[in-house]
């Protein structure tokens, strides 16, 4: 059994906000782009809204975590804790 639980859209949004990401303005689309700059390196995470309680598939979740530039542990820990941001 994995120690990492499946995450929903609401979980992902909470994590991204806790990590310091901001929602980038987009047009009428089901995709959202969340952005952050860390050490002058921009990171962008694109997520699709499938419904607030629909779990992301393992591969999609792995891609979101890679796009964020954080480790899997850091990403999951942000679900519980708001991170102090060093910009």
Secondary structure, DSSP 8 states (H G I E B T S, - for coil): --SS---BHHHHHHHHHHHT-EEE---S-SEEEEEEEETTEEEEEEEE-S-TT-B--HHHHHHHHHHHTS-HHHHHHTTTS------
